[in-house]
Amino acid sequence: MADVFISFKDLADNKREVTDVDLEALMSEQHRMVDTDRTYKVGSVHVVCGNDTEPEAKITLDCPDGESRTVKSKGTGPVDAVCKAIDHVVDLDIELTEFAVSAVTEGIDSLGEVTIRVAKDGSVYSGRGSDSDIVVASAKAYVNAINRLITIGVQDRTASTGVV
């Protein structure tokens, strides 16, 4: 709950008015964070992009082993650069199959909610993320999908072998 309050304060600093829908999105974002020691969490996202420069992302992920890893990567756009940086950290062979952005509320200062689907070995995993910055929301959604893949994979192995 403390994380929700911190997110609320950050949002209130960036928006004139925080609506009920914004609060619901913040609570939903917190709920989406899988509570297990086997998952990743977005620490920070920094992107440089423009029409005269190759997009580059620097991302820090809090990893399941307790370490934080910071990686830089370039891409065709800011979201592609972020996803490639995350891929370097998690080291999974996954394919981004769907990407969608929607506004949670009206206005230029609305929270953006990103839905992402990734595929691995014929299975599809979805993730969502919300933030006032859609690139950060994209990173959260991508990591959420990866965490689902990891969590479901662990559950499947445990169910079939009894071993984690």
ZAMARGU-4260 file (C-alpha; in steps of 0.2 Angstrom, whole numbers, plus 5000, padded with zeros to 4 digits):
<rodrens>
0) 5000/5000/5000 | 5015/5012/5003 | 5020/5010/4985 | 5002/5015/4979 | 5004/5031/4990
5) 5021/5035/4983 | 5014/5033/4965 | 4999/5044/4970 | 5010/5057/4976 | 5021/5056/4960
10) 5005/5057/4949 | 4998/5072/4960 | 5014/5081/4957 | 5012/5079/4938 | 4993/5081/4936
15) 4981/5096/4941 | 4968/5084/4946 | 4969/5065/4951 | 4952/5056/4947 | 4944/5041/4954
20) 4949/5032/4938 | 4967/5037/4941 | 4967/5029/4958 | 4959/5013/4952 | 4973/5012/4939
25) 4986/5015/4952 | 4978/5001/4963 | 4977/4990/4948 | 4995/4993/4944 | 5000/4988/4961
30) 4989/4972/4960 | 4997/4967/4944 | 5014/4966/4952 | 5016/4948/4955 | 5021/4944/4973
35) 5035/4932/4971 | 5054/4931/4973 | 5055/4925/4955 | 5050/4941/4947 | 5058/4957/4940
40) 5053/4975/4944 | 5056/4991/4934 | 5068/5002/4944 | 5071/5016/4932 | 5068/5020/4914
45) 5078/5034/4904 | 5076/5036/4886 | 5084/5048/4873 | 5075/5049/4856 | 5070/5062/4843
50) 5069/5063/4824 | 5088/5066/4822 | 5095/5053/4834 | 5094/5034/4836 | 5082/5030/4851
55) 5092/5023/4866 | 5085/5017/4883 | 5094/5014/4899 | 5084/5003/4911 | 5087/4997/4928
60) 5078/4981/4934 | 5077/4974/4951 | 5080/4956/4948 | 5074/4940/4957 | 5092/4937/4964
65) 5090/4953/4973 | 5102/4962/4962 | 5098/4978/4952 | 5105/4978/4934 | 5106/4993/4922
70) 5107/4990/4904 | 5107/5002/4888 | 5100/4997/4872 | 5096/5005/4855 | 5080/5002/4845
75) 5069/5008/4831 | 5059/5019/4844 | 5059/5022/4862 | 5048/5007/4867 | 5058/4995/4856
80) 5074/5001/4864 | 5066/4998/4881 | 5061/4981/4877 | 5078/4976/4870 | 5086/4983/4886
85) 5074/4972/4896 | 5078/4957/4885 | 5096/4959/4889 | 5093/4957/4907 | 5080/4943/4907
90) 5089/4933/4894 | 5073/4925/4887 | 5069/4921/4869 | 5052/4930/4868 | 5043/4939/4854
95) 5032/4954/4856 | 5016/4950/4847 | 5004/4964/4852 | 5006/4982/4859 | 4992/4994/4863
100) 4991/5010/4872 | 4975/5018/4879 | 4972/5033/4890 | 4965/5030/4907 | 4956/5047/4909
105) 4954/5062/4897 | 4967/5075/4895 | 4985/5077/4890 | 4990/5073/4908 | 4981/5056/4908
110) 4988/5040/4914 | 4993/5029/4900 | 4989/5010/4901 | 4999/4999/4890 | 4994/4981/4886
115) 5007/4969/4879 | 5007/4951/4873 | 5023/4941/4871 | 5025/4924/4864 | 5037/4910/4869
120) 5037/4892/4863 | 5019/4893/4857 | 5012/4901/4873 | 5006/4919/4874 | 5007/4929/4890
125) 4999/4946/4892 | 5005/4961/4903 | 4999/4978/4908 | 5007/4993/4915 | 5001/5011/4918
130) 5010/5027/4921 | 5009/5045/4916 | 5024/5041/4904 | 5019/5029/4891 | 5037/5023/4889
135) 5038/5019/4907 | 5020/5011/4906 | 5027/5000/4892 | 5042/4994/4902 | 5030/4990/4916
140) 5018/4980/4904 | 5033/4971/4896 | 5040/4966/4913 | 5023/4961/4919 | 5021/4949/4904
145) 5038/4942/4907 | 5034/4939/4926 | 5018/4930/4921 | 5028/4919/4909 | 5041/4915/4923
150) 5027/4912/4936 | 5016/4901/4925 | 5031/4892/4919 | 5037/4888/4937 | 5019/4883/4942
155) 5018/4871/4927 | 5035/4863/4931 | 5030/4862/4950 | 5013/4854/4945 | 5021/4841/4933
160) 5037/4837/4942 | 5034/4843/4960 | 5050/4853/4959 | 5052/4871/4958
</rodrens>
